[in-house]
């Protein structure tokens, strides 16, 4: 069945979401209990792109501006609210931290330049920049703060003691719509699991990475506030280098926390992905499958070749439930940060 991207409280034809009219198919389910809660929101749209940028590349379009231009074009074409970019040089190369920061700032600046409105003739300044970003390791994550509000950002271990360099970005967002007093958070783990002769990604390591990241999501969901659900809304995106069999093994290995995953959906770059790892997993939400139309497979007329040599963009349209502020929450002091939350939460 094809759906439009409206909300449960606001029909697609009346939604403030500019993508509300896009017809999409539900993403494939790995598991579902067939009794999802009511009250889904309008969709937000996230994207993940493994660009595979070799620092030694001599390709003329492999520049900060070349990447920023492609990301901006994609964001405006697909109405994207947040984008994760991985493999910005080698994960284990710490010498290019400053260069990565500069690339991230250039991408965010260009996104704001495209999105910004010019000052009026009355002399008022342009609206504040909406796009923000974070970069650690070989990751860049940028988001539109008018759509998603960042509550927590951390750069976390993937739990592989023999490979301490395996790290991931963790971001916790809440929707920007003010009429939801107590929105359920969206937890995003942005990870790339490279494999090479110097560091093989075995099934065992893939399973341990999933367990470590899911444990972090669960801990963050419980710390969010006293009424946090034990079935967090989450996305695992980037490039986990996992094919469907590997993901199945990961889920079987994590049976101890199976109850926390009411549903699991797979969003792929297209119906038959160019690369089997061009997918993202969505937990406890409602995700749609939409071919991204961006990446290695898609050549744009009169434009430079796609930045990535191997991967396509994975688009993740996602809607999730909202929780209105309850009297119980008020009595329990809703909104007061726990000690841990106060420690890791940053102001942006």
N, C-alpha and C positions, 0 to 999 in steps of 0.2 A: 504494500500500500504506500502511495506517495503522500507525503504531508507537506504543508507549508510551514514556514518558520515563525508562526505566531506563538503567543503564550496562552496558558490556561485561563488567565484573567483578562487577557487582551487579545482579541481575534487578530489573525494575520493581517487583515485588511486595515486594522486600526493601530497596529503596533508602531512604536517609535523606532523599532529596529529597521534600518535601511535594507536588511537582507530578508525581511519577513516574507517576501513574496517568492523567494527561491524555492522551487520544488525539489525535495531531496528524499532519498530512500533511507529507512532506518539502517544503521550499521549492523553488520553481522554480529549475532550473539554467540559468545562462547558458553555462557551460563545465564539463566534468568529464572526467577521464582514465579514469574507470570502474575505477580500481584504488586506492581509498582505503586508507590504512593501518588496521590493526586497533587495538583498545584504546581505543575512544571512552569518554569519561567520561559521567557523568550530565549532564543538561542544566542550564545556567544560563539565566536569562531576563532579557533586557535590554529596555528600552523607550525609544522616542524620540518626543518630542512638540514640535511647533512650535506655540507658543501664540499667536504674533502679537500680543503685548501692546503696545498703543499707550500710551505714558506719559500721554497726555491723555484716555484712556478714562474715561467717566463711569459705566460699568456698575457696579452696586453689588457684583457678585461679582468684579470685577477688583481684588482686594486680595491681599496676601501670604497672608492666612489662607484666602481663597477658593481660591487656587492650591494651598496646602499641603493643604487638605482634599481636593481632587479627586485630587491625587497620592497621598495616603495611602489613599484609598478604592480607587484603581486598583491600587496596590502590593499591598494585602491581597486584592483580588478576584482578581488574576492571579498572585500569588506571585512578584513581580518582585524581582530581585536588584540591579538598577541601572537608573537612569533618567536620560536626557539631555533637558534642556528648553532649547529655543532660542527666539530672538527675544523675549527679555525686554527690551523697549524696542529702540530703534534701535542697530544695531551700531556706528554711527559717533558715537554720543553718549556721550562719556567722562564727562560731568558727573554721571551717575547711578551711578557705580561703587559708592559707599557704599550706595545704596539697593538695588542688586542683591545686595550682600553680605548685607544684612539679610534680603532675601527668601530667599536660599539658606539662611541660618542658621535661618530660621523653618520652612522646608520640612524640613530635617534634624531640627530639634528636634521637630517634630510626628511625623515618622516614628519617632523614638526613643521618643516618648511613647506611641505606639500599640503599639510592639513591646516596650517595656520591661516588666519584671516588678516588681511591688511588693516592697518589703522584707518579709522574713519577720518573724514575731512575736518571733523571737529577737533582732531588732535589726540583722541584717545589711543592708548597703546593697543597692540594686537593682543588677542586672548592668550592666556598663559599656555605654555607648551603642554600638550596632552600626553605625548609619548615619553616614556621613561625606559631605562634599561639597566641591566646588571650583567657583568662579565666576570667569570672566574674560570680557571682552567682553560680549556679550549671551547668554552661555551659563551654565547651571547643570548640573552633573553630580553625582548622589548615588548612593551604593552602600552595600550591606550588607557591612560588613567581616567578618562571620561567614561570608560566602560567597565574597567576592572580596577579595583583598589587593592594595592599590595599591603598585606598585613604583616607578613613575615618572609624574610629571605635568608637562606642558609646555603652554604656550600658544604656538602656532607659526604661522608665516606660510603662506599658501596659495600663495605664489610668484607673485603678480600684482603686478609692480613698479608698474604704473600705478594700482593699487588697493591700497596698503599696508594699508588697513583690513580687508582680507579675511584673517581669522585663524580658527584652529580650535583646539579642545581636543584634546590627545593624551594618552591614558591607557594605561598598561601594567599589566595585572592578572595575578595568578596565583591559581588556586583555593585556597581556604582549607583544603581537606582535607589533613591532616598526613601521610597515608600515601603521598602522592606526593612523593618526596624532591626530584625535579627536574622540576617541571611545565612544560609548554610555556606560554609567556605568551600572553595574549589582548591584542591591540593594538586600541585603539578610537580612531577619529578622529571627533570630534563636530563637525560643520560645518554652517553655514547659508550658502548662496550667494544672497543677495538680488539681485534685479534690478529696476532702475527707470530712469527717464530720466537720473538722476544717476550711474548705474553699471550699465550693461547687462551681463548674464551671457551672453556670446556662446558659441558652440560652442568657439571657440579658448580662451577663458578657462576653460570647464568642463574641457577636456582638460588644460590646464596645472595646474589645481587638483588633479585626480586624480593627475597625475604627481608633483607636489610632495608630496602627502600619502603616496602609496605609497613614494616615495623615503625619506621620514622613517621609515615603518614598517620598511622594509628595513634602513636604517642602525641603527635601534634593535634589530632582531632580531639583526643581526650583532654588535652590541656587548653583547648580553645575556649571553653567555658564549661560550667558545671552541667549544662544540658546537652553537651555534644553527643551526637549520634555515634553509634559504634559501627556504622556503615558509611564511612566518609566518601564524599564525591571526589574522585581522583582521576588524573590522566598520567599515564606513563608514556612519554614521547621522546623523540630524539632518534637514536639508532641503537637498539639493544642487541643487534646482530642475532636476533632470535627468529627462526622460522616457526610455523605453526606447531610443529612437533616439540620444539624447544619450549614454547610457551605452555604447551600442555604439561610437559614435565615440571615446569616451574609451579604451575597450579597444584599438581599432585604432590609436590614436595611441601607445599604450604597449606596442607589440609588443616593444620591446627588453627588457622585464622580464616577458614573458609566461610564461616558465618558472617564475617565482616564484608563479604563481597556478594551482595544480593544479586547483582548482575554484572556481567563483563561483556563489553562490546569491542570489536576490532574495527578501527577506521584505517583504510589503506589508501595509498596514493591514487590508485584506480582499481577497477574490479579485479584485474590480474596485475599485481604490482610488477614494475620493472625489476625491482630487487625485493626479495622476500622479507627483508627487514624494514621496508618502507611502510611501516604500520605504527599505529599508536593504540594503546589500550585505554578504555574508558570504563570506570567502575561506578556503579550505583547512580547512574544518571541516564539520560536519553541522548544518544549520539546518532548522528546521521552520516550516511556514506555519500560522499561527493568527490568525484574525480577532481584533483587539484588543478590540472591543466598547466602546472609549472614544474620545472626541473629538467633533467637531462633529456627526457623523452620529447619535450615540447620546444620546438624551434620557433622563435618569434621573428616575424618578417621585419627586415630592416633594423634588427636589434642584434647585439652581440650574442654569441652562443650562451646557453645556460651556464651559470657559474659552476655548478657541480658536474663532474665528469661521470658520476655513477648513479646518482640518486635523484628521485623525484620528491617534490614537496608532499607531505601528508597533511591534509586538511581535516580538522576536527570540529565540526559544528556540534555544540553540546548545550543541552538545556537541563537544568536540575531544579529540585524542589527548593522552595523558600520557606523559612520558618518565621512566622510572625512572633513578635515579642509577647510572651505569655506572662500571666500574673505570677506563675511559679518562678520564672526567670527574674522578675523584678524583686521578688522576695529574697532570692538567693544572691542578689547583687550583680545581676547581669551587667557585663561591660567592664568589670574590674579584672584586670589582667592577673593571671597567675604569676608566681615568681619566675617561672621559666619563660612565659610569654613576654614578660617585661624585659627579660634579658636579651631575647633574640629579635624582638620586634623593632623595626627601624622606622623612622619618619622620612617620607619622600615628598 
